[in-house]
């Protein structure tokens, strides 16, 4: 007969054996599942990047714009991932995109790819597919991950969202846009696309991009901006448009820009500069400008600030409808625009991604879809 101690040891031994046996089978089962699931076995940078785009986001954009209609194989999701691959790898032609994507054939399931495109397939898709689908995906991603991009320092300091408006011209060959813009001194005309962008000062990424021919004047882009009493737009003097400034003022939307050298105005009031204002502020005035709307001419009251920048040794004249802000704050707002150009400049992003060469194989319409993911 076994003693009490031996019985207890046998019980413990059986419990331990049972636990180990159960653990072994659980681990084996988990291992089999892990081996079968190829999605989690992919750790490439490209795989991690596209995993940030949910299937539900893609399906919602496809349903909203009906962009997969009459498409049998190369659908929006495959096209989207192909363009992201093009930007990430910095391909210079559709042949490079197709060749590079071919190397992912063994990981189609892991990367959620249903069809690897050939060069002709990708060219046709770039030409015919709706640009609005790519725009929708970009806006949804910006909305979802804006908390990662934003540091909100400017908004917290001013109590308003500061948005920078800027543009750049992308030179193209004549086959796309012929003879746009003014004729240069050398007598050679060249085609071009002007890319206008709106960038939140706290996020450093564009929230709106609009393309036009290089000949289109900058001020026409102001019609695309959304008016909001909690927003201040900052742009250079190329966007000067008194009718737009009047609309901003009526909608209680702030703006800051530079005054044109040939601007005509009438000074109605001079504001005293207090001691706490930055010494670079030379003058602070209330002015009136004429706003021509057809045959009608109305007066618009604005604020004009003259500021000396010691760093660049230049004198600037700013106009704004922000009458409650300090003069040096308005000057600092325009300086934010210079700092934004250091973080994001449209032309540099495009050239780094090699899109100028990609355009040789595609039309202007396809360029828009690619740029949304630059």
URSUL-V897862 format. One record per residue. N is the residue number from 1. BURIAL is + if it has 9 or more other ideal C-beta (glycine too) atoms within 8 Angstrom, else -. Layout:
N,BURIAL
N,BURIAL
This chain:
1,-
2,-
3,-
4,-
5,-
6,-
7,+
8,-
9,-
10,+
11,-
12,-
13,-
14,-
15,-
16,-
17,-
18,-
19,-
20,-
21,-
22,-
23,-
24,-
25,-
26,-
27,-
28,-
29,-
30,-
31,-
32,-
33,-
34,+
35,-
36,-
37,-
38,+
39,-
40,-
41,-
42,+
43,-
44,-
45,-
46,+
47,+
48,+
49,+
50,+
51,-
52,-
53,+
54,-
55,-
56,-
57,+
58,+
59,-
60,+
61,+
62,+
63,-
64,-
65,+
66,-
67,+
68,-
69,-
70,-
71,-
72,-
73,-
74,+
75,+
76,+
77,+
78,+
79,+
80,+
81,+
82,+
83,+
84,+
85,+
86,+
87,+
88,+
89,-
90,-
91,+
92,-
93,+
94,+
95,-
96,+
97,+
98,+
99,-
100,+
101,+
102,-
103,-
104,+
105,-
106,-
107,+
108,+
109,-
110,+
111,+
112,+
113,+
114,-
115,-
116,+
117,+
118,-
119,+
120,-
121,+
122,+
123,+
124,-
125,+
126,+
127,+
128,-
129,+
130,-
131,+
132,-
133,+
134,+
135,+
136,+
137,+
138,+
139,+
140,+
141,+
142,+
143,-
144,-
145,+
146,+
147,-
148,-
149,+
150,+
151,-
152,-
153,-
154,+
155,+
156,-
157,-
158,+
159,-
160,+
161,+
162,+
163,+
164,+
165,+
166,+
167,+
168,+
169,+
170,+
171,-
172,+
173,-
174,+
175,-
176,+
177,+
178,-
179,-
180,+
181,+
182,-
183,-
184,-
185,-
186,-
187,-
188,-
189,+
190,+
191,+
192,+
193,+
194,+
195,+
196,+
197,+
198,+
199,+
200,+
201,+
202,+
203,+
204,+
205,+
206,+
207,+
208,-
209,+
210,+
211,+
212,+
213,+
214,+
215,-
216,-
217,-
218,+
219,+
220,-
221,+
222,+
223,-
224,-
225,+
226,-
227,+
228,-
229,-
230,-
231,+
232,+
233,+
234,+
235,+
236,-
237,-
238,-
239,+
240,+
241,-
242,+
243,+
244,+
245,+
246,+
247,+
248,+
249,+
250,-
251,+
252,-
253,+
254,+
255,+
256,+
257,+
258,+
259,+
260,-
261,-
262,-
263,-
264,-
265,+
266,-
267,+
268,-
269,-
270,-
271,-
272,-
273,-
274,-
275,-
276,-
277,+
278,-
279,-
280,+
281,+
282,-
283,+
284,+
285,+
286,+
287,+
288,+
289,+
290,+
291,+
292,-
293,-
294,-
295,-
296,-
297,-
298,-
299,-
300,+
301,-
302,+
303,+
304,+
305,+
306,+
307,+
308,+
309,+
310,-
311,-
312,-
313,-
314,-
315,-
316,+
317,+
318,+
319,+
320,+
321,+
322,+
323,-
324,-
325,+
326,-
327,+
328,+
329,+
330,+
331,+
332,-
333,+
334,+
335,-
336,+
337,+
338,-
339,-
340,+
341,+
342,-
343,-
344,+
345,-
346,+
347,+
348,-
349,+
350,+
351,+
352,-
353,+
354,+
355,+
356,+
357,-
358,+
359,+
360,-
361,-
362,+
363,-
364,+
365,+
366,+
367,+
368,+
369,+
370,+
371,+
372,+
373,+
374,+
